[in-house]
Amino acid sequence: DPLPPPLPKKKLQRAESLPEPGPSYRCHGDPEPRAGSIVYSIPLAHLRHEEGAPPRDRPSWAPRKPLTKSQSLGEPLARSSPPKAPSPSLKEVTFGTADGELGQLLESPAGVCGVVLGCQEAALARLSALMQEELVGPEERQQLLAAELAGKGWAALGVLDPQPCCQSGDAWYFRVGFTFEHSQLQLAAKVPKPCCSSLDVRSSLGTHCSIQRLLSHFTDRLPRELVLPGIPGKQSQGPSREESACPAPWPVLQVLLCAEVPQQTLADFVKGSHALHRTSPGHYERLGCLLLLQLCMGLEHLREQNVAQGDLCPENLLLVQCPCPHWSQQGQKEQLGLSLPRLLISSFFKVQEKHRPCSSSQEQHWSQGLAAPSPPAAAELNVGRLIYQILHVDISLENILDFRSKRLPEIPSLSIYSAGLKRLATLLLHRDPHQRVSIEQARGILQVLLWGPRQELFARSRKSLALLRGWLEVKRALLLLRFAESSAGARPSPGLEEWLCCQYFQGATEHTLYQVTQVLYA
């Protein structure tokens, strides 16, 4: 018996965006396909029934109708739907956002969880910007003040105190008054010491919470009533005005007007905090971590601006009282009487400069003993030494540069921060530059020391990216709830420590946390 006829093959109708190679039904009069064009395999029956024409009224060589990219073969043309309104950005979503726009967000692939997490990150960014403006002042107002001070000298300023309010390693600071927009402002007149050169690079650095901000500068003789401690013949010896005043032949000096009025230097802070460190080590060492964090953030900003720090020592790091009330996480400010000040870097220079201002013999020793490190390497070493100085542990250059000894001075364990600070100092002062952590890594370690995740998080669960991601999401939500509860009560508005905390949770990711915890808890 002859074999039965084969069953007809079912042909799938495919969209034009996914062509299948195959023979094309083309007549002799059709032009050859151009290079790069797509040849489609179309059944002959579809060609004959296209546009509803009967097979006998339309020859097989009739011109074919082109297909759109999104149209499937054999599917009738559909009317174009009206364009949808763009979904609102998560940065623009608030409690008052219309329900129609919220509905579009809820239909997104991220779902409800993704929308909530995105709104939390956007809220943290907005809160961080508001806190920064409260700390450093509105940018537009600072620009107007700088324009008003341009070209003015001592005649337009009022000396509020002839004694300097702060004396750093490279300058004296005097409180002066200036009338601006019908209000009396307090500014700092910075008078560089004779051995130090004043480089005008601050005006192009942008606003940063840890960088001294220059408003204006002028060159003039100092007023006679100003007292310059440490200068022979220029220091007050008694009540006589003539003895305490600057004599007329005092040379013309460049004076810098700064927005922040420093209260003391980091060296003064450390010197006067021995009793606090002994009685309340946890609170003091937390303050030390917050001060070091501000320093690292300022150094990062300087490197982004192609500017390096000058003589990075406690005498050149200024402390400024915060303008707004501060409530600490432990609620101990009232008991201890010591709040967190702003730390300002006041000595820096352009990287292209050949000569560094106020360079001390310390940096020369470091260059000779550590194979001449570049300025960034010197920053890590100086920050490592600052940790010991803040913790009241004596450390000399011999301890660091003595390659015969592999041990640094011991840091006593007085609080939950002691072991982490010891680990960070060891990493910053490592003899091998390749093993030494960077300023960016040091900033991340300090943030983990302050706000977690702590080691007990990994006691019951193995450390993983999923665990760290969940920890971040929960902590962000709890931080926002904490701000909401505080604003509803009678507590003061957030301050510097809360801004630093927002900065951390705004930029942290599970990947950065994984890397930092690997180094810190190794």
C-alpha positions as CSV (number, residue, x, y, z in Angstrom):
1,D,0.0,0.0,0.0
2,P,1.3,3.5,-0.7
3,L,2.3,5.7,2.3
4,P,-0.3,8.2,3.5
5,P,0.2,11.8,2.6
6,P,2.3,13.8,5.2
7,L,0.4,16.0,7.7
8,P,0.5,19.7,6.9
9,K,3.0,21.7,9.0
10,K,1.6,24.3,11.3
11,K,3.2,27.7,10.6
12,L,3.8,30.1,13.5
13,Q,3.0,33.8,13.0
14,R,6.0,35.7,14.2
15,A,6.6,39.4,14.9
16,E,8.8,41.3,12.6
17,S,11.2,42.1,15.4
18,L,12.2,38.4,15.6
19,P,12.7,37.3,11.9
20,E,13.3,33.7,10.9
21,P,15.6,33.0,8.0
22,G,13.9,31.3,5.1
23,P,13.0,31.6,1.4
24,S,11.2,34.7,0.5
25,Y,8.4,34.8,-2.1
26,R,9.7,37.4,-4.5
27,C,8.7,37.9,-8.1
28,H,11.2,38.7,-10.9
29,G,10.2,42.3,-11.0
30,D,10.9,42.9,-7.3
31,P,14.2,44.6,-6.5
32,E,16.9,42.6,-4.8
33,P,17.1,43.2,-1.0
34,R,19.7,45.7,0.1
35,A,22.6,44.8,2.4
36,G,21.5,44.9,6.0
37,S,17.8,44.6,5.2
38,I,15.7,41.8,6.8
39,V,14.1,39.1,4.5
40,Y,10.9,37.6,5.9
41,S,9.5,34.2,5.3
42,I,5.8,34.9,4.5
43,P,3.3,32.2,3.4
44,L,1.8,32.8,0.0
45,A,-1.7,32.7,1.4
46,H,-1.1,35.7,3.6
47,L,0.1,37.7,0.5
48,R,-3.1,36.8,-1.4
49,H,-5.5,37.8,1.5
50,E,-3.7,40.9,2.5
51,E,-5.9,44.0,2.8
52,G,-9.0,41.8,2.3
53,A,-8.5,41.4,-1.5
54,P,-9.8,38.1,-3.0
55,P,-7.2,35.8,-4.4
56,R,-8.4,36.1,-8.0
57,D,-8.4,39.9,-8.0
58,R,-4.9,40.3,-6.8
59,P,-1.9,38.8,-8.5
60,S,0.9,37.3,-6.6
61,W,3.3,40.0,-7.7
62,A,1.3,42.8,-6.2
63,P,3.3,45.1,-3.9
64,R,3.3,44.1,-0.3
65,K,2.3,46.4,2.5
66,P,5.2,47.2,4.9
67,L,4.9,46.0,8.4
68,T,5.6,48.0,11.5
69,K,8.2,46.9,14.0
70,S,5.6,45.9,16.6
71,Q,3.0,44.3,14.3
72,S,2.8,40.5,14.0
73,L,2.2,38.9,10.6
74,G,-1.4,38.1,9.9
75,E,-2.6,40.6,12.6
76,P,-4.8,43.5,11.6
77,L,-3.5,47.0,12.2
78,A,-4.7,48.4,15.5
79,R,-5.3,52.0,16.3
80,S,-2.5,53.7,18.2
81,S,-3.3,54.1,21.9
82,P,-2.9,57.5,23.5
83,P,0.5,58.0,25.2
84,K,0.6,57.4,28.9
85,A,1.5,60.2,31.3
86,P,5.0,59.8,32.6
87,S,5.3,58.3,36.1
88,P,6.5,60.7,38.8
89,S,10.0,60.4,40.0
90,L,10.4,58.9,43.5
91,K,12.3,62.1,44.5
92,E,9.1,64.0,43.8
93,V,6.6,61.7,45.6
94,T,5.2,63.1,48.8
95,F,2.2,62.4,51.0
96,G,0.2,64.8,48.9
97,T,1.0,63.1,45.6
98,A,-2.2,62.4,43.6
99,D,-3.6,58.9,43.7
100,G,-3.4,58.6,40.0
101,E,0.3,59.1,40.0
102,L,0.7,56.7,42.9
103,G,-1.2,54.1,40.9
104,Q,1.3,54.4,38.1
105,L,4.2,53.8,40.5
106,L,2.5,50.8,42.1
107,E,2.1,49.2,38.6
108,S,5.9,49.5,38.0
109,P,8.0,46.3,38.1
110,A,9.5,47.4,41.4
111,G,6.2,47.0,43.2
112,V,5.1,48.4,46.5
113,C,8.4,47.5,48.2
114,G,10.5,49.2,45.6
115,V,8.4,52.3,45.8
116,V,8.6,52.5,49.6
117,L,12.4,52.0,49.6
118,G,12.9,54.6,46.9
119,C,10.8,57.1,48.7
120,Q,12.8,56.5,51.9
121,E,16.1,57.1,50.1
122,A,14.7,60.3,48.6
123,A,13.4,61.5,51.9
124,L,16.9,61.0,53.5
125,A,18.5,63.0,50.7
126,R,16.0,65.9,51.3
127,L,16.6,65.8,55.1
128,S,20.3,65.7,54.6
129,A,20.2,68.8,52.3
130,L,18.0,70.7,54.8
131,M,20.4,69.9,57.7
132,Q,23.4,70.9,55.7
133,E,21.8,74.3,54.9
134,E,21.1,74.7,58.6
135,L,24.7,74.0,59.5
136,V,26.5,76.1,56.8
137,G,23.8,78.6,55.8
138,P,22.1,79.1,52.5
139,E,24.4,79.2,49.5
140,E,22.8,82.3,48.0
141,R,23.1,84.3,51.2
142,Q,26.8,83.4,51.4
143,Q,27.3,84.6,47.9
144,L,25.6,87.9,48.6
145,L,27.6,88.4,51.7
146,A,30.9,87.7,49.8
147,A,29.9,90.3,47.2
148,E,29.1,92.8,49.9
149,L,32.5,92.3,51.6
150,A,34.5,92.6,48.4
151,G,36.9,95.6,48.5
152,K,36.2,96.3,52.2
153,G,38.8,96.4,54.9
154,W,39.1,97.1,58.6
155,A,37.2,100.4,58.3
156,A,34.0,98.5,57.5
157,L,34.5,96.0,60.3
158,G,34.1,96.3,64.0
159,V,36.6,94.5,66.2
160,L,34.5,92.7,68.9
161,D,37.5,91.5,71.0
162,P,41.1,92.7,70.8
163,Q,42.2,89.3,72.0
164,P,42.2,86.4,69.5
165,C,39.3,84.0,69.9
166,C,41.5,81.2,68.6
167,Q,45.2,80.7,67.8
168,S,46.1,77.9,65.4
169,G,49.5,76.8,64.2
170,D,49.5,79.2,61.3
171,A,47.2,82.1,62.1
172,W,45.4,84.2,64.7
173,Y,41.6,84.6,64.6
174,F,39.7,87.7,65.8
175,R,36.0,88.1,66.1
176,V,34.7,91.0,64.0
177,G,31.3,92.4,63.3
178,F,29.7,93.4,60.0
179,T,26.3,94.8,59.2
180,F,24.5,92.8,56.5
181,E,20.8,93.0,55.6
182,H,20.0,95.0,58.7
183,S,21.5,92.5,61.0
184,Q,24.9,92.2,62.8
185,L,26.9,89.2,61.7
186,Q,30.0,87.8,63.5
187,L,32.9,86.8,61.2
188,A,36.4,85.7,61.8
189,A,39.3,87.8,60.7
190,K,42.2,85.4,60.0
191,V,45.7,87.0,60.3
192,P,48.4,84.6,59.1
193,K,51.5,84.3,61.1
194,P,54.7,85.7,59.5
195,C,56.2,82.3,58.9
196,C,53.1,81.1,56.9
197,S,52.0,82.0,53.5
198,S,48.3,82.5,52.8
199,L,47.2,80.9,49.6
200,D,43.9,82.0,48.2
201,V,42.4,78.7,47.0
202,R,39.3,78.5,49.2
203,S,37.1,80.5,47.0
204,S,37.0,77.8,44.3
205,L,36.5,74.8,46.6
206,G,32.8,75.0,47.0
207,T,30.8,74.8,50.2
208,H,31.7,71.9,52.5
209,C,30.9,71.4,56.2
210,S,34.5,70.4,57.0
211,I,36.4,73.1,55.0
212,Q,37.1,76.6,56.2
213,R,35.1,79.0,54.0
214,L,36.7,82.2,52.7
215,L,34.3,85.2,52.1
216,S,36.8,87.9,51.2
217,H,40.3,89.1,51.8
218,F,42.2,92.4,51.9
219,T,45.6,93.8,52.6
220,D,46.0,96.4,55.3
221,R,47.8,97.4,58.5
222,L,46.4,95.8,61.6
223,P,44.4,98.0,64.0
224,R,46.4,99.2,67.0
225,E,44.2,97.5,69.6
226,L,44.7,94.0,68.3
227,V,46.9,91.7,70.5
228,L,49.1,89.1,68.9
229,P,50.2,86.6,71.5
230,G,53.6,85.0,71.0
231,I,55.1,87.9,69.1
232,P,57.8,89.8,71.1
233,G,56.7,93.4,71.7
234,K,53.2,92.7,70.4
235,Q,51.7,91.0,73.5
236,S,49.8,92.6,76.2
237,Q,52.0,93.1,79.3
238,G,49.6,95.0,81.5
239,P,46.7,97.4,81.4
240,S,48.6,99.9,79.4
241,R,47.0,100.3,76.0
242,E,50.3,101.4,74.4
243,E,52.1,98.2,75.6
244,S,49.3,95.9,74.4
245,A,48.7,97.6,71.1
246,C,50.4,96.8,67.8
247,P,52.9,99.6,67.1
248,A,52.5,101.7,64.0
249,P,55.4,100.2,62.0
250,W,53.7,96.8,62.0
251,P,53.9,95.6,58.4
252,V,51.0,95.4,56.0
253,L,49.4,91.9,56.2
254,Q,46.9,90.0,54.2
255,V,43.7,89.4,56.2
256,L,41.2,86.7,55.3
257,L,37.5,87.0,56.3
258,C,36.0,83.6,57.1
259,A,32.3,82.7,57.7
260,E,33.0,80.5,60.7
261,V,34.3,81.8,64.0
262,P,36.5,79.1,65.6
263,Q,36.3,78.5,69.4
264,Q,39.5,76.3,69.8
265,T,41.7,73.9,67.9
266,L,41.7,70.2,68.1
267,A,44.8,70.3,70.2
268,D,43.0,72.5,72.8
269,F,40.1,70.1,72.8
270,V,42.3,67.0,73.4
271,K,44.3,68.8,76.1
272,G,41.2,69.8,78.0
273,S,39.3,66.5,77.8
274,H,41.5,64.2,79.9
275,A,38.9,64.1,82.8
276,L,36.0,63.5,80.4
277,H,37.9,60.6,78.8
278,R,38.5,59.1,82.2
279,T,35.0,59.4,83.6
280,S,32.9,58.9,80.4
281,P,35.1,57.0,77.9
282,G,32.2,55.9,75.7
283,H,30.9,59.4,75.1
284,Y,34.4,60.9,74.6
285,E,35.6,58.2,72.2
286,R,32.3,58.5,70.2
287,L,33.0,62.2,69.9
288,G,36.5,61.3,68.7
289,C,35.1,59.1,66.0
290,L,32.7,61.9,64.9
291,L,35.6,64.4,64.7
292,L,37.8,61.9,62.7
293,L,34.8,61.2,60.4
294,Q,34.5,65.0,59.6
295,L,38.2,65.1,58.9
296,C,38.1,62.2,56.5
297,M,35.1,63.7,54.7
298,G,36.9,67.0,54.3
299,L,40.0,65.3,53.0
300,E,37.9,63.5,50.4
301,H,36.4,66.8,49.3
302,L,39.8,68.4,48.9
303,R,41.1,65.5,46.7
304,E,38.0,65.8,44.5
305,Q,39.0,69.5,44.0
306,N,42.6,68.6,43.3
307,V,43.7,70.3,46.6
308,A,45.8,68.7,49.3
309,Q,46.0,69.4,53.0
310,G,48.8,71.4,54.4
311,D,50.3,70.7,57.8
312,L,47.7,68.3,59.1
313,C,48.2,68.5,62.9
314,P,45.8,69.1,65.8
315,E,47.0,72.8,66.0
316,N,45.7,73.5,62.5
317,L,42.3,71.8,62.8
318,L,39.7,74.2,64.0
319,L,36.5,73.5,66.1
320,V,33.4,75.6,65.6
321,Q,30.3,75.5,67.7
322,C,27.2,74.3,65.8
323,P,24.6,77.0,65.1
324,C,21.6,74.8,65.9
325,P,20.8,72.7,69.0
326,H,22.1,69.2,69.1
327,W,20.6,66.0,70.6
328,S,23.0,63.1,70.9
329,Q,21.9,59.5,70.4
330,Q,22.8,58.7,74.0
331,G,21.0,61.7,75.4
332,Q,24.0,62.6,77.5
333,K,24.7,66.2,76.4
334,E,23.1,67.8,79.4
335,Q,24.9,65.5,81.8
336,L,28.4,65.7,80.2
337,G,28.2,69.4,79.1
338,L,30.2,68.6,75.9
339,S,28.5,68.6,72.5
340,L,29.9,67.8,69.1
341,P,31.6,70.7,67.3
342,R,32.3,71.1,63.6
343,L,35.8,70.4,62.5
344,L,37.3,72.6,59.9
345,I,40.5,72.0,57.8
346,S,42.1,75.4,57.5
347,S,45.4,74.7,55.8
348,F,45.5,73.4,52.2
349,F,47.2,74.1,48.9
350,K,47.0,73.3,45.2
351,V,48.5,70.0,44.3
352,Q,50.5,71.6,41.5
353,E,52.3,73.9,44.0
354,K,55.9,73.0,44.5
355,H,56.1,74.5,48.0
356,R,53.7,73.6,50.7
357,P,52.7,76.3,53.2
358,C,53.7,75.8,56.9
359,S,55.5,72.5,56.2
360,S,56.9,71.2,59.4
361,S,59.8,69.0,60.1
362,Q,57.3,66.2,60.8
363,E,56.5,65.8,57.1
364,Q,60.2,65.8,56.2
365,H,60.8,62.9,58.6
366,W,57.9,61.0,57.2
367,S,59.2,61.5,53.7
368,Q,62.6,60.3,54.6
369,G,61.5,57.3,56.7
370,L,58.6,56.1,54.5
371,A,60.2,56.2,51.1
372,A,59.0,59.8,50.4
373,P,55.2,59.3,50.4
374,S,53.0,61.5,48.2
375,P,50.7,64.0,49.9
376,P,47.8,61.6,49.9
377,A,50.0,59.0,51.7
378,A,51.0,61.6,54.3
379,A,47.3,62.2,54.9
380,E,46.7,58.6,55.9
381,L,49.7,58.6,58.2
382,N,48.7,61.8,59.8
383,V,45.1,60.6,60.5
384,G,46.5,57.4,62.0
385,R,48.7,59.5,64.3
386,L,45.7,61.7,65.2
387,I,43.8,58.7,66.5
388,Y,46.5,58.1,69.1
389,Q,46.6,61.8,70.0
390,I,42.8,62.0,70.5
391,L,42.9,58.9,72.7
392,H,45.6,60.4,74.8
393,V,48.2,57.8,73.9
394,D,51.7,59.2,73.4
395,I,53.1,58.3,70.0
396,S,56.3,59.8,68.5
397,L,57.8,59.7,65.1
398,E,60.2,57.1,66.4
399,N,57.4,54.7,67.1
400,I,56.2,55.0,63.5
401,L,59.5,55.2,61.7
402,D,61.4,52.6,63.7
403,F,61.4,49.7,61.3
404,R,63.2,47.5,63.8
405,S,60.0,47.4,65.9
406,K,56.8,46.1,64.5
407,R,54.5,47.1,67.4
408,L,52.7,50.4,67.9
409,P,51.7,51.7,71.3
410,E,48.9,49.9,72.9
411,I,45.4,51.6,73.0
412,P,43.5,50.7,76.2
413,S,40.1,49.1,75.7
414,L,37.8,51.6,77.5
415,S,34.6,51.5,75.4
416,I,33.0,49.8,72.5
417,Y,34.9,52.1,70.1
418,S,38.4,51.3,71.4
419,A,39.1,48.1,69.5
420,G,37.8,49.6,66.2
421,L,39.9,52.7,66.6
422,K,42.9,50.6,67.4
423,R,42.3,48.5,64.3
424,L,41.9,51.6,62.1
425,A,45.1,53.2,63.4
426,T,47.0,50.0,62.7
427,L,45.7,50.0,59.1
428,L,46.5,53.7,58.5
429,L,50.0,53.3,59.9
430,H,50.9,50.1,58.1
431,R,54.5,50.1,56.8
432,D,53.5,48.6,53.5
433,P,51.7,51.3,51.4
434,H,49.8,48.6,49.6
435,Q,48.4,47.3,52.9
436,R,47.5,50.7,54.1
437,V,43.8,51.8,53.9
438,S,42.8,54.9,52.1
439,I,41.0,58.0,53.5
440,E,37.8,56.8,51.8
441,Q,38.1,53.4,53.5
442,A,38.9,55.0,56.8
443,R,35.7,57.1,56.5
444,G,33.7,53.9,55.9
445,I,35.3,52.2,58.9
446,L,34.4,55.1,61.2
447,Q,30.8,55.1,59.9
448,V,30.5,51.4,60.7
449,L,32.0,52.0,64.2
450,L,29.4,54.7,64.8
451,W,26.2,53.3,63.3
452,G,26.8,49.6,62.5
453,P,26.5,46.9,61.4
454,R,28.2,45.6,64.5
455,Q,29.8,42.2,64.8
456,E,26.8,40.7,66.7
457,L,24.7,40.9,63.5
458,F,26.7,38.1,62.1
459,A,26.6,35.9,65.2
460,R,23.5,34.0,64.2
461,S,23.5,34.6,60.4
462,R,26.3,34.2,58.0
463,K,27.4,37.5,56.5
464,S,25.9,38.0,53.0
465,L,24.8,40.7,50.7
466,A,21.2,39.8,51.3
467,L,21.6,40.2,55.1
468,L,23.4,43.6,54.7
469,R,20.8,44.8,52.2
470,G,18.0,44.0,54.7
471,W,19.8,45.6,57.5
472,L,20.2,48.8,55.5
473,E,16.5,48.9,54.5
474,V,15.4,48.4,58.1
475,K,17.8,51.0,59.5
476,R,16.7,53.6,57.0
477,A,13.1,53.1,57.9
478,L,13.9,53.3,61.6
479,L,16.0,56.5,61.1
480,L,13.1,58.2,59.4
481,L,10.7,57.1,62.1
482,R,13.1,58.5,64.7
483,F,13.2,61.9,63.0
484,A,9.4,61.9,62.8
485,E,8.9,61.1,66.4
486,S,11.5,63.7,67.5
487,S,9.8,66.4,65.4
488,A,6.5,65.7,66.9
489,G,7.9,66.0,70.5
490,A,9.6,68.8,72.3
491,R,13.2,67.8,71.3
492,P,15.4,70.2,69.4
493,S,15.9,70.0,65.7
494,P,18.5,67.5,64.3
495,G,22.1,68.7,64.3
496,L,25.6,67.8,63.1
497,E,25.6,64.2,64.3
498,E,22.2,63.5,62.7
499,W,23.5,65.0,59.4
500,L,26.5,62.8,59.4
501,C,24.2,59.8,60.1
502,C,22.0,60.7,57.1
503,Q,25.1,61.0,54.9
504,Y,26.0,57.5,55.8
505,F,22.7,55.8,55.2
506,Q,22.1,57.9,52.1
507,G,25.2,56.6,50.3
508,A,25.8,53.2,51.9
509,T,25.2,50.0,49.9
510,E,25.4,46.3,50.8
511,H,28.5,46.0,48.7
512,T,30.4,48.8,50.5
513,L,29.3,47.4,53.9
514,Y,30.5,44.0,53.0
515,Q,34.0,45.3,52.1
516,V,34.3,47.6,55.2
517,T,33.2,44.9,57.6
518,Q,35.6,42.4,56.0
519,V,38.5,44.8,56.8
520,L,37.2,46.0,60.2
521,Y,36.2,42.6,61.7
522,A,39.1,40.6,60.1
